[in-house]
Amino acid sequence: MNRIVVVGASAAGLAAVETLRREGYDGILTLVGDEAHLPYDRPPLSKQLLASEWEEDRLALRRPEDLAALGLDLRLGTAAHGLDVVERRVRLADGTALPYDGLIVATGVRPRRLPGEGAHVLRTLEDALTLRERLEPGCRLVVVGAGFLGAEAAAVAWRLGALVTLLEPAAVPLAHAVGEDVGRVLSQAHRDRGVDLRCGVTVTEVTEDGVRLADGAVVDADEVLVAVGSLPNTDWLAGSGLPVGDGVVCDEYLEAARGVYAAGDVARWYNPLFGTAMRIEHRTNAAEQGMAAARNLLAAPEARKPFAPVPYFWSDQYDMKIQAHGFLRGHDEVAVVEGDLAAGRFVAAYRTGDRVSGALAVGMPPKAIRPWRQAIATGAAWGESVRVPA
């Protein structure tokens, strides 16, 4: 291969270009990013940066000199606009056409939005800095969506002295992912601190005064943050022939078409460890997947390796440290295997079928959940692994 293009200059794209060079690729290597910034880390946006504990220079994933040493053809501030898999060209918004022999798509996701104007979202550095400027003590903030991102932002805003209302359409926040009992524990942390958490309410639009609910009521706010999920950035692939369906659809090797691989939040791939297709929006996965896509792109077909990780994510909310391994969605059973839900310190194991598929810890040291990662990785049987404390 003489020319490889990586589209997406965040964690997955950076991991891909570094791995390509580390594996000995010395051809033309182009990294395309729609933001003008050098690659930076996103998880701190809703935590340390929003809380003013960090400034933006701490988000950089690499120093400029380290990136320069990779010898990249760096195209920042220019979005990918189209793809021709027959001619093997990526078209950029500025009219440039980039030929490639190999391509890695790492274009990430964008926030879902609601009708109306003036609401904040939280995906880019500018998003976080703009919201941070507005979070003064006494500010009335409405957060729409009590998933991990919304919950983290609500926790930071509360700590900064904002008056926070957290609106969630589900009866129990995060129940679809972590189960109702665990979801209630995480929800209680907000209520214990005076956050006005309202469940089972649907927001239909953002208004000048706040947000409007499905029943016509208006919740007043000085600022509104919409955190209702994300959409994979695949619009630029329309008409390309690349398979798209809730992300770029890939096989177990992360290949979407001949010579085209995907990595990070945009990739939907078949994970043979769990026997299902998944798309994971977690920082650790992005880096690991970028490396795996790069290695498989360079490898001979028979030398490629399936990407079969145990997904990992973490979240910091108030004084709670949440850690999870595995694939929790679609689980059949949850069991607390250590600690106590009421005390807010516990490890919960998740069953899918007859195997251990996930584990989540709240307020526990890393060593408490570490053995469960191994159980997930080896496909351990539920009945042989789980002993619920009396």
N, C-alpha and C positions, 0 to 999 in steps of 0.2 A: 504493500500500500504506500502510495506517495502522498496522499492528501486525506486527512481525517478532519471532519468538522464535528465539534461538540456544541450543541445549541442549548444554552442555559448556563449562566455563570454564577451559580450558587454552590451549595455543598456538593451535590451530586456531580455537576459538571466539573468542578474543581478536582474532586477525587478522580474523575475519569482522566483528565489531562495529565495529572501527576502520575497516575498509574501507567498510562501509555508511555511516558518518558522513562519511568522507572523500569518498565519491561523492555526497553531498548528501542522503542519507535523513534526514529530520527527524521521522519518526513515532515511535510508541512502540517502544522497542527493549529487549527483555527478554533477559538473559543468565542462564541457569540453570546451577548447578554443584553437584554432590553433596558436594564438600569445602567446608569452611568458609573456606578460604584464598582470598585474591585470586589471580588466575592466576599460576602460577610455572613455572619451567623444570624439566624432568625429567631431561635428560641428566646434569647434575651430581650427581644423587642417587647414582649408582654410582661417581662419580669424586671430585670436589672435596669434596662434602658428606660422603660416607662417610669420606674421608681426613682430615676435620677441617681441610682447607685453607680451606674456606668455612663460614660460618654461614648459617642459614636466610634471613636478611634479604637475602642476595645473590642468592637465587633468584627474587625478584619480577621479573615481566616488565614491570610498569609501576608507577610510584608511585601511591599512592592518589589524589592530586590529578589525575593524568592520566586515571585511570579516571572520576573524578567529572566531569571536563570532557566526557565522552562523553554524559552525561545518560542513563545506563542505568537500567532497572528491574532491579536486581541481586538475584537470588535465589540466595544461596549456602547451602550446608549442607542442601540439599533436592534429592533425586534425582527425575528424571523417572520416572513410574510407568506411563504409558500414552499412547497417541496415537490420536486419531480423525481420520482424514484426510477423512472426509465432512463432519463438523461443524467441522473445522479447529480442534481443541483439543488442547493438551498437558496431561495430568493429572500433577500432582506428588504425591509421597509424602505431603505434608501435607494432601491433599485439595483443593488449589487446582486450578482449571481455567483454563488460559491460552489465550484465543482468539488466532488468528494469521491473517494474510493470507499471510505467507511464513515458512518454517521452515528452519533449517539444523541438521542433526544432527551433533554433533561430540563424541560421548560416549566416544570413545577405546576402550581395552581394559582388561582386568583380567588378573592373572596366573593361569596354570593352577596348580593345586595337586595335591598328592599325598595319598593316604590317610594318616591319622595327625594328631597334634596337635603344636604347638610349633615348626614350621618358620617361618622368615622368608620373606617375599617382598619384592620391591623395586620398588614402583610409586609410592608416595606419600611425602610428606615424613616422615610418622610412621614408615613402614616403614624409611626410611634412618636416621633418628635412633635408632630402637630397636636396629637392628643395630649401629650405630656404638658405642653404649654397651657392647655385649658384646664388641667386638673388641679384647681386651687381648692384650698379648704372651703367647705360649704357649697362647692359646686354640686348641682344635682345631675348625676350621671345615670342614664338608663342604659343598661347593657342588654341587648337582645340576643339570647342564646346562652345557656348555662353549660355548654360543653367545656372542654379543658381550656381553650383559649379565652372564652368569655369569663370563666371562673377565675383564671389567673389575673386578667385585667381588673375584674371586680375587686379581687383581694388587694391588688396594688392601689387602686383608687381609694378603697376604704382606708388603707394605711396612710394615704396622703391627705385624709380628712374630707374626702368627697362624701356626699350623701348618695348611696348607691341603691338603685332598684334593678334587680336581675329578673328578667322575664324569660320564661321557658315554656314551650308548648307541651312538652311531655309531662305526665303526672309526676315522674321522678327523674330529675336530670341524670343523664348518662346511663340510665337503666338498660338501654339497648346494648351498651358496651360492657358495663361492669356488673350488671345485675341490680335489682331493686334495693336489696339490703345495703350493699356497698354505696349505691347512689344516694341513699338516704343519709348515710354517715357523712359523705362529702357535702351534701346539701346543708346539713345541720351546722357545719362550720361557718357558713355564711350567716345563718340566722342567729347563731350565738354571738355574732359581732354586730348585730343590728342591721345587716343588709336586708332590704325588703325583697325577699325572694318570692316570686309568684309563679306557680306552676300551673300547667293546663291552660295557659293563655296564648293566643295567637296574635302577633302583631301584623297588621296589614299594610301599614305605610308609616313613613317618617313625616312629621309635620313641622311647621315652624315652631311649635310649642313643645314638641316631644315626639310621642308616637301614638298612633291610633290602633286600638284593638279591634278584633273581629266583631265584638258586641257594640262597637261605636264609641266606647269610652276612650278618653285621651289621658295618657300618663305624661304629666308635665316633666320637662327636663331642660337643663341648660345645654347639655351635650348628650349625644346618643352614639353608642358604639354598637355596630351590627356585627355579630359573631355567629352566623348561622350556617357555617360550613363553607366549602370551597368547590370550585369547578376546575377540572384539569385544563391546562392551557393547550388545547388541541385544535382550536379554530384554524390556526395557520396551516393545518394539515388537510383541510377540506379539499377534496378532489385529487389528493395525492395517491389514493389507493392504499395507503397505510391503514391497517385495521384499527379503528377507534371505537371505544365503548366504555365510558367511565374511565378514560385514560387511553394510552397507547397499549393495545393488546399485544402481549408478548408470550412466547413459550417459556419453558423452564430455564432456558439459557439467556433470557432477556432479549431475544431476537424477535423483531416485529416483521421484518422483511429481509431479503438477502442483503447483508452488509449494513443493516439498520438495527440498532439496539436502542433501548430506552432505560432510563434510570431515574430514581427519585420519586417525588410525589406524583408525577405524571404517568408513571409506569404501572400498568396492570398486568401482572404476570402470574403464571401457574407455579405455586410453591409446592413442590412434591412432598415436603415434610408434613404438610397439613392436607394435601390432596385437594386443594382448591385454589381458585384464582383470587388474588387479593391486590389491593392498592393501598400502600402504607404511607401516611403523611407524618413520619417521624424522622427526626434529625439523624439518628444513628443509621437507620435504614438507608437514607439518602447517600451517605458516604460509602457504606458497604456495597450498595448497589452500583454506584458509580465505578468503583474499583472492579467489581465482577463484570460489568458490561464491557469495560476496557479490555480486560483479560480475554474474554470470550471473543471480542471483535478481532483481536490479534491471533488467536489460537486457530490451529487447524480444526475442522469440524469434529473430528474424533477426539480431540483433546479438550474440548469445551467442558465446563463443569456446570451442572445445574445450580441455580441460586436458591438455596433452601435454608434461609436463616430462621432463627427464633427472634421475631421482632421484639424490640425493646423501646419503651418510652418512659419518660418521667414528667412530673409536674410539681411545681411548688405553689402552694396556696396557703396564705397566712403562715402558720408555723408547721404546716403539714408537708412532709416529703412523700410524694406518691411515686412508686416505681412499679412497672409491670413488664412481664415477659410473656411472649406467646401471642396467640390470636384469640382474643376474648369474644369477638362478635359471634353470634349464633351459637353460643354455648348452651348446654342442656342442664347444667347444674353448677352451683357455687357452694363451696364449703369453707368455713373459717377453720384453718388448720393450726393457727397459732395466734395468741393474743385474744383481744376482745373488741368487738365492734363498738360497744357502748363507750369504751375507753378511748376509741380512736387510734388504737395501736394494734395492728393485726396483719396477718397474711391470709389471703383467700386463694384457694385453688379452684380452677375452672375445668369442667369436664365437657368434652364434645364426643359423643358416641361412647366408647369404652376406654378412652385415653385421656391423659392429662394434656389439656390444650393451652393452659395459661395460668398465670399466678400474678397476684397484685398485692403489694405491701403498702401500708400507710403507717408512718411514724416508726418504722423499724429499720435497723441497720442493714446494709447491703447483704451481709452474710446470712440474714434470715431468709432471703428469697433466692439466694444463689443456688441451693440444691434443686429448687424447682425448675430453674432454667435447664439443668441437666436432664431432669425428668421429662420436660417437654421435648428436648432435642432428641431423646432416645425413644420417644413414643411410648413412655411408660404407661402401663395399664392402671386405670383409676383405682380399681379394687385393691391392687397391691401397693399403691403409693399413698393413698389418703387415709389417714386415721384422724377422725375428728375428735378434739379434746373433749373429755367428759365435762 
